[in-house]
Amino acid sequence: MPTRFHVIVAACVVSCFAGGAAQGASVVVASPTYTSIPMEITVNRPAAEVWKRIGKYCDVAEWLQVPAGCRIIAGKDGQVGAVRSVGGGEVLVARTELSYTYAQTPKVGMPFNLYHGTVEVLPLTPTTSRIVYTLFYDNSMLPDDAARAADREMRRTRFTQALQNMKILAEGGKLPAPAAR
């Protein structure tokens, strides 16, 4: 005769497997192929001024020209753990005086690509600085090397434009209207 303990264990096992099946396949990737895309641009402004203009967590909506904008959906703006609405939910996972790193959250039924990015401003001289933007993610879910290369180039193009936009904004300019997608 099953004890109460056995019934509880059986119910937990059934609910764990049923819950996993209902939500879809695992998001874990068996053989990831990590890639990084480092990009940078020089700006004719001191680092602190550049960061003040482009470094707030939701400034991304302006310089990446996100049509839906950006809002903080959890946590407090600028603090580690804050979640912004961009990218289906991006968590601020680290920050310094002139940088931050974010990570996209896993999505149910989608392979998790560990996508994250770092935006950093480095002082070069008292009047110039460099914005460095690095993306890092797993591209193993793409079908072949050609698809991986095309994906990298698409991301490089999009974020190079973002760097150019950050430079324009930091140097006091106004952005042109976003290109049609």
Phi, psi and omega in degrees: 000128182292139177276170178301323179300313181297321179295317180295315179298315180299318179296320178295316180298313180298315182292325178295312181290321179293319179297318179295319181292324181291328183274348180107188183290164178299148177272354181287135178262126185293316184229080183292151172234095184284144178221152176230151179231094177275136179221154179204161177208144178270140183235138180271059176205153176297149184305315182298321178292320179298312182297321179300326182276326188239000191261000175288148190301325179264007172298340178308325182299326180282305186282338173266354179055058180279114184304323182278356182076195181218141173215153177279122183255350175201149179077193182247133182310129176087354180256144176306132183102346177295143179241127177255158185286344182296146175067021182076012180119106178239129184261132173285113186254345177198154177202152172229187181300325184231032178198163167208157175235137179235159176225140174281147182276152175297150178243138180302130176079002180245141174299138181275119184262008176055029183298127169207162182220155176234130174248128184216143173245126180248131175289136175255310176223178177299341183240000179226158179210174178232131173266127178244128178233121180238128174257147178217132180194169177262123180250019183293341181281353175281149192291332184198178182298324179296318178293321178295318179295318179296320179297314178300317182293321177298315179294317180300316180297313181298315185277337170295320175297321177298318177298317178298320177296318178299318179299312179303311181296315183295330179271009173092007181272179177245144182281142172290164177301144180298147177293148177294141179254000000 
